[in-house]
Amino acid sequence: MVSRVDLARELNLTPAAITLITSELIEEGYIREYGSGNSHRGRKPVLLELNSTAGYAIGVDLHQLNCLRAVIVDLNCDLLWRTEREIKDNQPESIVADVVCAIDQLVSQSSLQRDQILGVGISFPGIVDYTTGTVIRSANLNWDNISLSKLIQDASGLPTYLDNEANAAGLGVYLYDHIETQQDFVYISVGPGIGGSLIIDGKVYRGNQGSAGEFGHIIIDANGPLCRCGARGCLEVLAGENAILRWIQSEVSKGRTFNGGAVAPRRASELYRAAKMDDPLACEAVGKMAFYLGIGITNLINLINPETVIIGGSPWLIMDDLLSEVRKVAYQNVVSQKARETQIVASSLGPDTAIIGAATLVLEEIFQAPILYNRSKINTVAASH
């Protein structure tokens, strides 16, 4: 909760401007008055709070490629309802149909009216033009120049916002993670591929053509395996889940056992469960992933020297072990002693990081508010409309 006086001071606006803005937001139901604050003299200030049930957003996470996850959140970005669907066909029209089915299922499950849904946010694995909602390139899906946002918006009838999965997740981490993050940090997403986002001054840095943060495509070994992007030895083709699963399959074909048998895992979740049970091949695979991630993060630290690197994505079951090895590799290889002070931590949002990021795309667009320097007030009131 916050008073109008505090808002005027925080946003460097006049009391009259704050009164005008808050009156409009109260009339539209986005904020409400809630009791009185303390005052050393004069009248006690009236406190304002965000009305979290004034609207809802849907977040859809597509970064797993074979699975679609969707949620409804309130204006506090609290997850209220969720659903999950298997993706059997990666063609654009099929993905659109799956997303629309998930939206319809969530609306039915929640008993909300459709006009209470403010929009749909999509986190997508690939290079995305955020301003147009277009997938410029997705090597994993072999998509080029697909207007995914428009296709989903036309089919669902709801405003739809699209961003790269790691960019969306990075923004969600900035706004809703409980880690003491700064305004500048790097977020890394580990999944079938590997993504990254740079958050600078509380905003996603997209680069000249929108492809900044393609962490998975920094080249680790120029003579390494061929990546779907056309280059060789990208981090993604060495440390992504799909790459690690292929490596295990190769090892099993040579006679090694996985989890006591001769069948390689088909899903990363099987790998992580086996590693948690100390299966030798699974533990070696996780170590391989951690080594290459550590080398990639070493390059990041040497290049841009962030205060914090935050890792999210799929491997939550073994995240502690993964982080321990990643830190060891990175700190052994960074250029200076001071660089070893870089924090390498896991997102506190856990497996919901990407989906919270997707929902955040809607909330940020709806409120059109600059990210406030005092993050504790983000969830209290949206003061620019």
C-alpha positions as CSV (number, residue, x, y, z in Angstrom):
1,M,0.0,0.0,0.0
2,V,1.2,3.5,-0.7
3,S,-0.2,7.0,-0.3
4,R,-0.7,9.7,-3.0
5,V,2.0,11.8,-1.4
6,D,4.5,8.9,-1.6
7,L,3.6,8.3,-5.2
8,A,4.1,11.9,-6.1
9,R,7.6,11.8,-4.5
10,E,8.5,8.5,-6.0
11,L,7.4,9.4,-9.6
12,N,8.5,13.1,-9.4
13,L,4.9,14.2,-10.3
14,T,2.9,17.0,-8.8
15,P,0.2,16.1,-6.2
16,A,-2.5,17.4,-8.7
17,A,-1.2,15.0,-11.4
18,I,-1.2,12.1,-9.0
19,T,-4.7,12.9,-7.9
20,L,-5.9,13.0,-11.5
21,I,-4.2,9.7,-12.4
22,T,-5.3,7.8,-9.3
23,S,-8.9,9.1,-9.6
24,E,-9.0,7.6,-13.1
25,L,-7.6,4.3,-12.0
26,I,-10.0,4.1,-9.1
27,E,-12.9,4.8,-11.4
28,E,-11.8,2.0,-13.7
29,G,-11.3,-0.3,-10.8
30,Y,-7.6,-0.9,-11.1
31,I,-6.7,0.6,-7.7
32,R,-8.7,1.3,-4.5
33,E,-8.4,3.2,-1.3
34,Y,-7.5,1.0,1.7
35,G,-7.4,2.6,5.1
36,S,-5.1,5.4,6.4
37,G,-1.4,5.6,6.9
38,N,0.6,7.2,9.7
39,S,1.3,10.9,9.9
40,H,3.3,12.9,12.4
41,R,1.0,15.9,11.9
42,G,-2.1,16.8,10.0
43,R,-4.5,14.4,8.4
44,K,-3.5,10.8,7.9
45,P,-2.9,10.0,4.3
46,V,-5.3,7.7,2.5
47,L,-3.5,4.5,1.3
48,L,-4.0,3.0,-2.1
49,E,-3.6,-0.6,-3.2
50,L,-3.8,-2.5,-6.5
51,N,-7.1,-4.2,-7.0
52,S,-5.6,-7.5,-8.1
53,T,-9.0,-8.9,-9.3
54,A,-9.7,-6.0,-11.6
55,G,-8.5,-8.0,-14.5
56,Y,-6.6,-11.2,-15.4
57,A,-3.9,-12.2,-17.9
58,I,-3.1,-15.5,-19.5
59,G,0.5,-16.7,-19.9
60,V,1.5,-19.4,-22.3
61,D,4.9,-21.1,-22.3
62,L,5.9,-22.9,-25.5
63,H,9.6,-23.3,-24.9
64,Q,9.5,-27.0,-24.1
65,L,8.5,-27.7,-27.8
66,N,6.6,-30.8,-27.0
67,C,4.4,-29.4,-24.2
68,L,2.3,-26.3,-23.9
69,R,1.7,-24.8,-20.4
70,A,-0.8,-22.0,-19.7
71,V,-1.9,-20.1,-16.7
72,I,-4.3,-17.4,-15.6
73,V,-2.8,-14.8,-13.2
74,D,-4.3,-11.8,-11.5
75,L,-2.8,-8.3,-11.5
76,N,-0.4,-9.3,-8.8
77,C,0.8,-12.1,-11.1
78,D,-0.4,-14.7,-8.7
79,L,-1.0,-18.0,-10.5
80,L,-4.6,-19.0,-10.1
81,W,-5.5,-21.6,-12.7
82,R,-3.3,-23.6,-15.0
83,T,-3.4,-26.3,-17.7
84,E,-1.0,-28.3,-19.8
85,R,-1.3,-29.8,-23.2
86,E,0.9,-32.1,-25.3
87,I,2.1,-30.6,-28.6
88,K,2.0,-33.3,-31.2
89,D,2.4,-31.1,-34.3
90,N,4.8,-28.2,-34.5
91,Q,3.3,-26.5,-37.5
92,P,2.1,-23.0,-36.9
93,E,-1.6,-23.7,-37.5
94,S,-1.5,-26.6,-35.0
95,I,0.3,-24.6,-32.4
96,V,-2.3,-21.8,-32.7
97,A,-5.1,-24.3,-32.3
98,D,-3.4,-25.8,-29.2
99,V,-3.0,-22.4,-27.7
100,V,-6.6,-21.4,-28.3
101,C,-7.8,-24.7,-26.8
102,A,-5.7,-24.0,-23.7
103,I,-7.2,-20.5,-23.5
104,D,-10.7,-21.8,-23.8
105,Q,-10.0,-24.5,-21.2
106,L,-8.6,-22.0,-18.7
107,V,-11.5,-19.6,-19.1
108,S,-14.0,-22.4,-18.6
109,Q,-12.0,-23.7,-15.6
110,S,-11.9,-20.3,-14.0
111,S,-15.5,-19.3,-14.6
112,L,-14.3,-15.9,-15.5
113,Q,-16.0,-13.8,-18.2
114,R,-13.9,-13.5,-21.3
115,D,-13.9,-9.7,-21.1
116,Q,-12.1,-10.0,-17.7
117,I,-9.1,-11.4,-19.6
118,L,-6.9,-8.5,-20.5
119,G,-4.7,-10.4,-22.9
120,V,-2.5,-13.4,-23.7
121,G,1.3,-13.4,-23.4
122,I,3.3,-16.0,-25.2
123,S,6.9,-17.0,-24.4
124,F,8.5,-18.6,-27.5
125,P,11.8,-20.3,-28.2
126,G,13.4,-18.3,-31.1
127,I,14.2,-14.9,-32.4
128,V,11.2,-12.7,-32.0
129,D,10.3,-9.2,-33.2
130,Y,8.6,-8.1,-30.1
131,T,7.0,-5.0,-31.7
132,T,5.2,-7.0,-34.4
133,G,4.7,-10.3,-32.6
134,T,6.5,-12.1,-35.4
135,V,8.7,-15.2,-35.0
136,I,11.7,-14.1,-37.2
137,R,13.5,-17.4,-36.8
138,S,13.1,-20.6,-34.7
139,A,15.8,-23.1,-35.6
140,N,14.3,-25.8,-33.4
141,L,10.9,-25.6,-35.1
142,N,12.2,-24.5,-38.5
143,W,9.9,-21.5,-38.6
144,D,10.7,-18.3,-40.4
145,N,8.7,-15.0,-40.4
146,I,5.5,-16.4,-38.7
147,S,3.1,-13.7,-37.4
148,L,2.3,-15.9,-34.4
149,S,0.9,-13.1,-32.2
150,K,-1.7,-12.0,-34.9
151,L,-2.7,-15.6,-35.6
152,I,-3.4,-16.3,-32.0
153,Q,-5.1,-12.9,-31.5
154,D,-7.4,-13.5,-34.5
155,A,-8.3,-17.0,-33.4
156,S,-8.8,-16.2,-29.7
157,G,-10.2,-12.7,-29.9
158,L,-7.9,-11.6,-27.1
159,P,-5.0,-9.1,-27.3
160,T,-1.8,-11.2,-27.7
161,Y,1.8,-10.3,-27.0
162,L,4.8,-12.4,-28.0
163,D,8.4,-12.5,-26.9
164,N,11.4,-14.7,-26.8
165,E,11.1,-17.1,-23.9
166,A,14.2,-15.9,-22.2
167,N,13.4,-12.3,-22.6
168,A,9.9,-12.8,-21.1
169,A,11.3,-14.8,-18.3
170,G,14.0,-12.2,-17.6
171,L,11.4,-9.5,-17.3
172,G,9.3,-11.8,-15.0
173,V,12.4,-12.4,-12.8
174,Y,13.0,-8.7,-12.5
175,L,9.5,-7.9,-11.5
176,Y,8.5,-10.9,-9.4
177,D,11.5,-12.9,-8.3
178,H,12.3,-12.8,-4.6
179,I,16.1,-12.7,-5.3
180,E,17.8,-9.4,-4.5
181,T,18.3,-8.6,-8.1
182,Q,19.6,-5.3,-9.4
183,Q,18.5,-3.3,-12.4
184,D,21.2,-5.1,-14.5
185,F,21.6,-8.8,-14.7
186,V,21.7,-11.7,-17.1
187,Y,19.1,-14.4,-17.2
188,I,19.8,-17.8,-18.7
189,S,17.2,-20.3,-19.6
190,V,18.1,-24.0,-19.8
191,G,15.7,-26.3,-21.6
192,P,15.7,-28.2,-24.9
193,G,17.8,-25.3,-26.1
194,I,19.5,-22.5,-24.2
195,G,18.4,-18.9,-24.2
196,G,19.4,-15.7,-22.5
197,S,18.3,-12.2,-21.8
198,L,20.1,-9.0,-20.7
199,I,18.2,-6.8,-18.3
200,I,19.6,-3.3,-18.3
201,D,18.1,-0.5,-16.2
202,G,15.2,-2.8,-15.6
203,K,14.4,-3.3,-19.3
204,V,15.1,-6.1,-21.8
205,Y,18.1,-5.1,-24.0
206,R,17.1,-6.4,-27.5
207,G,20.0,-5.2,-29.6
208,N,20.0,-3.6,-33.0
209,Q,17.8,-6.2,-34.7
210,G,16.1,-7.9,-31.7
211,S,18.4,-10.9,-31.4
212,A,20.5,-9.8,-28.4
213,G,20.7,-12.4,-25.7
214,E,21.1,-15.5,-28.0
215,F,23.3,-17.1,-25.4
216,G,22.7,-20.6,-26.7
217,H,24.4,-19.6,-30.0
218,I,27.7,-18.4,-28.7
219,I,30.3,-20.7,-30.2
220,I,32.2,-22.8,-27.7
221,D,33.9,-25.2,-30.2
222,A,34.2,-24.1,-33.8
223,N,34.9,-27.7,-34.8
224,G,32.0,-29.1,-32.7
225,P,28.6,-30.6,-33.7
226,L,26.4,-28.8,-36.3
227,C,23.7,-26.7,-34.7
228,R,20.3,-26.2,-36.2
229,C,21.2,-22.5,-36.6
230,G,23.9,-23.6,-39.2
231,A,27.0,-22.9,-37.0
232,R,29.1,-25.5,-35.3
233,G,29.8,-25.9,-31.7
234,C,27.1,-23.6,-30.3
235,L,26.6,-23.8,-26.5
236,E,23.0,-25.1,-27.2
237,V,24.3,-28.1,-29.3
238,L,26.7,-29.0,-26.5
239,A,24.7,-28.2,-23.3
240,G,21.0,-28.0,-24.2
241,E,18.8,-30.8,-23.0
242,N,18.3,-32.2,-26.5
243,A,22.1,-32.4,-26.9
244,I,22.6,-34.1,-23.6
245,L,19.9,-36.6,-24.3
246,R,21.6,-37.4,-27.7
247,W,24.9,-37.8,-25.9
248,I,23.4,-40.3,-23.4
249,Q,21.8,-42.2,-26.2
250,S,25.2,-42.5,-27.9
251,E,26.8,-43.7,-24.7
252,V,24.0,-46.3,-24.2
253,S,24.5,-47.6,-27.8
254,K,28.1,-48.2,-26.8
255,G,27.1,-50.5,-24.0
256,R,26.8,-48.2,-21.0
257,T,23.8,-48.5,-18.8
258,F,21.3,-45.8,-17.8
259,N,19.4,-46.2,-14.6
260,G,20.3,-49.8,-14.4
261,G,19.1,-50.6,-17.9
262,A,20.0,-50.4,-21.6
263,V,17.3,-47.8,-22.6
264,A,18.3,-44.2,-22.9
265,P,15.9,-41.5,-21.5
266,R,13.6,-39.8,-23.9
267,R,12.9,-36.8,-21.7
268,A,15.1,-34.6,-19.6
269,S,12.9,-35.2,-16.6
270,E,14.0,-38.9,-16.7
271,L,17.6,-37.8,-16.8
272,Y,17.2,-35.4,-13.8
273,R,15.4,-38.1,-11.7
274,A,18.2,-40.6,-12.4
275,A,20.9,-38.0,-11.6
276,K,19.1,-37.3,-8.3
277,M,19.4,-41.1,-7.6
278,D,23.1,-40.9,-8.3
279,D,23.0,-42.9,-11.6
280,P,26.6,-42.7,-12.9
281,L,25.8,-41.9,-16.5
282,A,23.1,-39.4,-15.6
283,C,25.5,-37.6,-13.2
284,E,28.1,-37.5,-15.9
285,A,25.6,-36.0,-18.3
286,V,24.6,-33.3,-15.8
287,G,28.3,-32.6,-15.3
288,K,28.8,-32.2,-19.0
289,M,25.9,-29.8,-19.2
290,A,27.3,-27.8,-16.2
291,F,30.8,-27.7,-17.7
292,Y,29.7,-26.1,-21.0
293,L,27.3,-23.7,-19.2
294,G,30.2,-22.7,-17.0
295,I,32.4,-22.0,-20.0
296,G,29.6,-19.9,-21.6
297,I,29.0,-18.0,-18.4
298,T,32.7,-17.4,-18.1
299,N,32.6,-15.6,-21.5
300,L,29.6,-13.6,-20.3
301,I,31.3,-12.5,-17.2
302,N,34.5,-11.6,-19.0
303,L,32.6,-9.6,-21.7
304,I,30.0,-7.6,-19.7
305,N,30.8,-8.2,-16.1
306,P,27.3,-8.5,-14.7
307,E,26.7,-8.4,-10.9
308,T,24.3,-11.4,-11.1
309,V,23.7,-14.3,-13.5
310,I,20.3,-16.0,-12.9
311,I,19.6,-19.5,-14.2
312,G,16.2,-20.8,-14.8
313,G,14.5,-23.3,-17.1
314,S,13.8,-27.0,-16.7
315,P,16.4,-28.7,-14.5
316,W,14.9,-27.7,-11.1
317,L,15.3,-31.2,-9.6
318,I,19.1,-31.0,-9.9
319,M,19.5,-27.3,-9.8
320,D,21.7,-27.2,-6.7
321,D,24.2,-29.7,-8.1
322,L,24.1,-28.0,-11.5
323,L,24.8,-24.6,-10.0
324,S,27.6,-25.9,-7.9
325,E,29.4,-27.2,-10.9
326,V,28.7,-24.2,-13.1
327,R,30.1,-21.9,-10.4
328,K,33.2,-24.0,-10.1
329,V,33.9,-23.9,-13.8
330,A,33.1,-20.2,-14.2
331,Y,35.1,-19.1,-11.2
332,Q,38.1,-21.1,-12.3
333,N,38.2,-19.5,-15.7
334,V,37.1,-15.8,-15.3
335,V,39.7,-13.2,-16.0
336,S,40.1,-11.7,-12.5
337,Q,39.6,-12.2,-8.9
338,K,36.9,-9.5,-8.7
339,A,35.0,-11.3,-11.5
340,R,34.7,-14.3,-9.1
341,E,32.3,-12.1,-7.0
342,T,29.7,-12.4,-9.7
343,Q,26.6,-14.1,-8.2
344,I,25.4,-17.2,-10.1
345,V,22.0,-18.2,-8.7
346,A,18.8,-19.9,-9.5
347,S,15.5,-18.0,-10.1
348,S,13.3,-18.3,-7.1
349,L,10.3,-18.6,-9.5
350,G,11.3,-22.2,-10.1
351,P,9.7,-24.1,-13.0
352,D,7.2,-21.3,-13.4
353,T,9.7,-18.7,-14.5
354,A,8.9,-18.7,-18.2
355,I,5.2,-18.8,-17.7
356,I,5.2,-16.0,-15.3
357,G,7.3,-14.1,-17.8
358,A,4.7,-14.7,-20.5
359,A,1.9,-13.3,-18.3
360,T,4.1,-10.4,-17.4
361,L,4.1,-9.4,-21.1
362,V,0.4,-8.6,-20.8
363,L,0.6,-6.8,-17.4
364,E,3.4,-4.6,-18.6
365,E,1.6,-3.7,-21.8
366,I,-1.7,-3.0,-20.0
367,F,-0.2,-0.7,-17.4
368,Q,2.4,0.9,-19.7
369,A,4.4,1.8,-16.6
370,P,8.1,2.3,-16.5
371,I,9.8,-0.1,-14.2
372,L,10.1,1.7,-10.8
373,Y,13.4,1.8,-9.0
374,N,11.7,0.7,-5.8
375,R,10.5,-2.8,-6.8
376,S,8.5,-3.3,-3.7
377,K,6.0,-0.9,-5.0
378,I,5.5,-2.6,-8.4
379,N,3.0,-5.0,-6.9
380,T,1.3,-2.3,-4.9
381,V,0.1,0.1,-7.4
382,A,0.4,0.9,-11.1
383,A,0.6,4.7,-11.2
384,S,0.9,5.3,-14.9
385,H,-1.9,4.4,-17.2
